[in-house]
């Protein structure tokens, strides 16, 4: 028996729920169902932001906001003028969830729990009569007589309009390819770098404000870098991994990076500063205290790596040692061998080709009444609430269009 709905949304995640709720609020007469393949809905929302759910980012200017999207920057400008971070805050407040801004601009529910967001969505779907059906793994989608047919492993559905909000799901991408859509092949984004190096081996937990570049590319990133047990992480590295997702994939995650531990100070200015220190602190041991704005332990490690032992005084620094130290400070070379997933937030670059989507409505340009929301399309962002903002914006625009 076929179950008929006006609208079927495939994917019970953030984008799917937000879309369904907004459609139902604008047109309560529509019969809407969400199909989720897992036993639970909103599982990614639950773990995001360390279980606190990083709902959006306090960047309220669409032209600035788009700069956080390595893929989708151009396409999202229009949508963000329709529904931006400020609208997200207002929407959640209207639905009983107050958000707060943290120092780095990330926004979380005041409750500090992702359960608040989940409850908000579940209460809304119940109140609006939206059917939420779990354990529905879609096996095929096809169009017949102006109607979309969706077969799961246990049931058959039909709907006039179909919304795909399945995130990075290769099986679904394949079904959409069978419908003629092009898919940009997925590669990982937002990952940390695996680096084995004596200079950082004993320094897990140490952080510094740096500039990182990838050798033989135009990839560069500034921000906090965190040394970990397996290598390097922190915003500077994650940004680099997002912008370089394709390039680093092509390099099979084997490449060289240069780290400037002094961030924006170049070699010339660093040398000048070291020569001043040589005059001022002639009788003091070079390794004892970091003269720069980063931890002593890191300073000591870089001093030793420059061939200067722990007892050497500033006055006794040779010209060569000074040059080595300048080099370690402003252009330390590290070999990256592989990557690790950042926390449990696995983000991919790839998805439905953006040229095949009308960003005024989020409708497919190839098929009438087929829509896309969230990460199923080739849009992704760096960490900080931006991927969720894309889910809310695309869901809102889609709901308006429908």
N, C-alpha and C positions, 0 to 999 in steps of 0.2 A: 504493500500500500504506500502510495506517495503522500508525503506530508507537505502541504502547501503553505507558503508564507509570502508576504509581500517582499520582504528583504531577508536574505540570509547572510550572516557574517561568519566567515571561516577564520577562527583564531580567537581564543578566549584570553587574550593578553590585554595590555594597556590600550593599544590602539583599537582593538575590537570592541571593548567595553565602552570606551569614550565615544566611539562612533555610534554605537547602538543607543546609548543614553541620549545623545544629542538629537538623533533622528526622532526618537520616541517623544522627546519633550517638544519638538517642533511640530510633530504630527502624531498624536496619540492613537489615531485610528489604525495606523499601520501595524500589521502583524509581523513581528521581528523575532528571529532566532539567532543565537550565537552557537556555533558548533566548535567544540574544543576536543582535540584528540586525546588529551591526558585525563587523568582522574580528577585533577584539580585545575581551577582557572587561576589566572593572575600569578603564576608561580615565579615569574621573573620580577614582578613588582615586589613580591615578598622578600627576595634576597637583595634587591637593588640597594645601593648606598649603605651596605653593611646592615641591611634589615631595617633601615630608616626611611628608604625611598626618597631619592634625590629628584623631587618632582619637576623642578625647572631651575633656571639660572636667572639671577637678578641683572639681566641685560635687557633693557626695555626698548632699545633702538633697533628696528629690523635690519638696517644696513650694517650695524655692528654685530648683531646676533648671527647673521649668515656666515661671518668669518670663522665661526667655530665648526664649520662643516666642510671637511676635506672634499666630500662628494655631496653635491646638492646646493652649493653656495648660490649659484646663479638662479636656480629654479625656485628656491625657498623665499626669495626676496618678496615676491608678490604675496604668497600665502602669509608670511609674517606680518605684512601690513594689514591683513584681515584678522589674524588671531596671533598675538604675541605673548610674551611672558606675563605681562600685566593682565591680559585677559585670562590667562591660566589661573593667576592668583584670585581674581574676581570670581571665576567659575567655581573654584573649590570653596571659597568663602560662602558663596551662595548655597553650596551643598553641605555646609556645616563643617568644613575642614579649614582651619586657619594654618597658614604657612609662615615660616620665619626665614630670614636671610642670615646665613653664616658669613664669617669674615671673608672667605674666599669667593663669595657670591652664590654659592650653592644654596638651594632652597629646599627645606624639609617641612613635613608637618610639625606643628608645635609639640605634638605628642611624642615625636622622635620614634614613631613606629609605623612601618609600612602597612600594618594591619588597619590603621585608620583609613588609608586610601582604599584598601580592599573592601572594608566594610561600607565605605561611601558608595563604591560601585555596585556591590551586591544589593544594598538597600535600594539604590535607585532602580536597578533592573527589576527587582521584585515589585516595587511600587508601580513601575510603568508597564508591568505585564510582559516584559521581554523574556522569552524562553531561553534558558541557559542549559544546553545539552552537552554533557561530558562523555568521554569514551567514544567520541565520534571521529574516527580517523577517515578522512576523505580519501576515496580510492579513485574517483573520476569526476570531472566537471565537463559538461558540454551544453551547447545551446540547441534548443529545439522549439520551433514555432514561437520565437520571441520570448522564450522562457528558459531560465537556467536550470539545468538538472544537476543535482549534487548527490552522488552515491557514496555513502560511508560503508564501513565493513558490515554494518548491521541494519541500516535503514536507507530509504530513498527520499530525497527532498526535492522540491521545486520552488523557484522564486522568480519574481519579475526582475529583481535587482540582486546582484551578487557583490559582496564586499570581501576582498581578500586582505586579511590582516594577520598573516601567519609568520611574520618575521623571517628569519633566515632558515627557510625550510626547503632543502634541495628537491624533495619529492613534489612539493607544490610548484616550485619553479619549473620542474619538468612538465607538469600538467599544463602550465601556462605557455610553455614553449610549444606544446602540441596544439595550442590555440593560436599559434603564430607570433607570440610575444618573444622578443629577444631578451636574454638574461645575461647580464655582465657577470662573468664567473666570479664566485665569492672567494675572497682571500681574508685572512684574519686582520683585524685592526685593533688598536689598543692592547698592546702586549709589552711585557718587560724584556730586557735584554739579558741573556746569559753570558756572563764574562768571568773567566777564571784569571785572576791577576793578583800577584803578591801585594801590590800597592793597596788593594781594597779588601783583601782576604779577612783581615782582623777588624774591619770597620762597619759591620752591619748596623744599621740604625743611624749612621752619620748622614746628615743632609747638608746641602750647600746650594746657593743660588748660582746657576751656571749657564753657559751657552754650549750647546752640543751641535756638532756638524757631522754629517756622514761623508766620508772620503769619496771623492770622484762623483759627487751628486750636488744638487743645489739645496739639499735638505738641511735645514737649520732650525734650532728651537732654543728658546730661553725659558728659564723657570727653575723651580726647586728640583734637585736631583736627589734621590734617596739611594744609598748603598744598601744592598740586601745580601742575604746569604748566597744567592745564586748570581748576583751581578748588580744591575742597576734598574731602578724604577723611579717613580715620582712623575709629576706633571711634565717636566722637560722631556723625559723619555717617552711617555705615553703620547704626547703631542707628535713627537717625531715618528712614532710607530703608526699613528693615524694618517698623517700626511704622506708618509712613505710606504703605506700598506702595499701598494703594487710593486714599487721599486725593490723593497726589502724582500718581498716574496720571490721576485725574479732572481735575487741574489742568494736565494735559498737560506736566508738568515745567517749568512757568513759575510761579514763586512767589518770595516774599520771605522771607529768614530774618534773624533778629537773633542776633548773636553777642556773648555776654558773655565777653570775653577774661580777665576776672578770676574767671570761673567762678561762685563763690557770693557774691561781694561785690556789694552793690547800689549804685545810683547815689549814694545818700546817704552811705554809708560811703566810697565812692571819692572823693567830693568832699572829705570830711573829711581823707582821707589826702593828697590833692593840696594842700590848704591847709597842712597840716603841712610838706610838702615845700617849699612856697613860702617858708615861714619858715626852715627848716633849710638849704636849698641856694640861698638868694637869689642868690648871685653865679655859680652854675653854669648852663650851658646846659641847657635842658629836654630837648633831644633826645639829649644825649650818652649817658646810661646808663639802662637800664630799672630803675625802682625796684620793679618787680613781678616775679613769678616767671615771666617769659617772655623770649624772646630780644631783644637790643638792636635788631636789625634791624626786628622787628615794632613795637617801641616807637617807633622813629624814624618809621616809616611812619604810625603812628596820630597822632603829634605833628604831622607835616606835614599830614595829612588834617584836622586841627583848625584849620588856618590859622595854625600857629605855625612860623616859619622856624627853620632849624637853629641860628642864633646867639642866638635869644631866650633871655634868662635867666629863671630862675624868678621873680625879683623883678618883672620887667616883664610878667608874664602879666596880660592883662586879664580881667575877670570873664566876658566872652563867650567868650574862648579857653579858659578853665578849664571852662566849661560844655560847650563843644564837645568837649573832651578827655574829660570824664566820659562824654559820650554815645558817643564812639568806643570807649571802654574797656568800657562796660557794655551798650551796645545798638547796636553797629555794624550797619547795615543793608546787606545784600547781595542782589542780584537773581540768582536762579538761572535759567539758560536751558538746560534739557536735562540729561541724565545720561550717565554712562559706566559700563560694566561694571567691577566691582571685580575686578582680576586676571582669572583665567579662571574664577573661581568664580561662575557664573551661577546664581542661585537665583530660583525663582518662587514667588509666593504664588498659591494656587489648586490645584484638583484635586478628587478625589472628595469630595462633601459629607460632612462628619464625622457628620452625623445618620444617615447610612445605613450606619455601620460599628459593629459591636460591639467596643468597645475591650478587652473581656476576652479576646477570641480573634482580633481583627483580621479577622473574617469579615464578609462582606457581609450586611446585614439583608434584602436582597432575594433573594439567591440562595444556596442551600446549597452548601457546598464551593467558594465563590469567596472568596479572601482578598487582602488588600492589605498591602504592606510598603514603608516608606520614603516618598519624596517624591511618590508618585503621588496621595496624599491631600492635602487642604488643610491641611497642617501645614508650617510653615517656621520657621527660627530665625535669630538673628543669627549673625555669624561667631564662631568660637571652638571648633569641634568639636561643636556642638549638633545640626547636621543629621545628622551621622554617628550620634550617640547615638540619635536617633529611628529611624534605620535598624536599629541593633542591637536596640533595645528591641522594635520592632514585629516584627522577624524572630524574636526569641526567644519572644515571646508566641504568635505564630502557630505556631511549631514545637511548642511545648508543647501548644497546642490540637489540632494535627493528630496 
